Amino acid sequence: MNKPCLLLVALFVGSAGHAVTAAEKSKTAKKKIAYGAIAWHRESGSLGYSYDFNTVRLAATEALNQCGNERCEIVIAIQNECGAIADGQKAFAAKKGATRAEAQTKALNACGPACRPVAWACTR
């Protein structure tokens, strides 16, 4: 009857021989890395995006597959953040930010006064 209790105690003892607190667990826990991408062909307007993939390659492949035009290109890749693209008559811009609003604002500001938002994607 004592064995299950001993096993339970052993699970909560860290490598230094002391009890592991919740704060210590959160410090050592690895943050999940999530990748995404936006693919775009400006002339045709073809667009594809991806989010929450385990690798950059998988995220880019998904965005390109969704885009559907053989001339689509990855215009922005993201990792645990947001990305947005804005387009105007003379230029386009792709920018990153902590939130959708920040990424879109940065893209619009970089693109210029006559630009409009085209796409955005965020990873978790």
N, C-alpha and C positions, 0 to 999 in steps of 0.2 A: 504494500500500500504506500510506502514511502518512496518507492522508485519513481512513480510519475511526478511527484513533487520535486525530486532531485533533478530530473530531466528538465522540468520547467524552469528551475533556477538556472541550470546550465545554459539554457537558451538566452537568458538575459544578462549573462556575464560577458563582458568584452574581453579583448585579448590582453588587456592590462590587469585583468583580474578584478575589476570593479563593475558594479552594475551600470549598464548603458542607459542613459536617460533619453527621453524623446528628443530633446534638443541636440544631443550628440548624434542620434540617428539621422536627423534632418540635415545636419552639417555634412555627413558622410554620404548621404544618398546622392546618387548620380542623377542629374537632371536629364530628362528625356530630350534627345535632339530630334527635331522634326524639320524636314526640308520641304520646300515648295518651289514652284517656278511659274513664270508666265511666258508663253510662246505667242508670237504675233507675226503676221505678215501685213505690213502697213498698207500696201497697195490694194489688196483684196479685202482687208478687214477681218481676215481669218484670225481666230483667237483660241487659245487653250490655256488652261491653268491647272495647277496641282497644289496640294497641301497635305501635310502630315505624313510624308513618306520617310522611310528609314535611311535612304541614301539620296545624295544629290542626283545621281544617275537615274534612279527610278523616278524621281520627281520631274526631271527634264524629259524623260521618255514619255511620261503620261501627258505632260503639257503639249509636247509635240504631236502626240497621237490625237489629242483632242482638237488641236489646231486644224489638222486635216489638209493643209496646203503643203506641198512638198518644199516650198520656199519659206516656210515658217522658221523663225529663229527664236531662241531663248533670249528675251530682252532683260530679264531679271531673275536671279535665283535667290531664295531666302532661306534663312536658318533661324528658327525660333523668333520670327518677326513677321512684319507685313511688308508687302511690296505693292507698288501701284505704277501704272503708266498713264500719261496724259499725252494728247495729240493735238496739234494745230496745223494750220496750212503750211507753215515753213519748217516746223520742228516737232520732235516728240521728246519726252523725258521719262525715264524709269528711275524711281527712288524707293528707298527703304525707310521704315519707321517702326516704332514700338506698337503703334496702333494703325488701323485702317485710315483714320482721319489724318494722322501725322504723315503717313506715306503718300496719301493723295495730295495733301497740301504741299509737301516737298516737290512732288512731281509737277503739279500745276505751277508752282513758283519757278521751277527750273525751265519749264516749257515756254512760258510767256503769257501775255494777257489774253490772247485769243484761243487759248487751249481749253480742251474739255477732258474730263476723266474718261479713260477707255476701259480699264480693268484693274482689279485688285485681288490679292490673295493673302491670307494670313495662316501661319502655322500656330499650333497651340503651345 
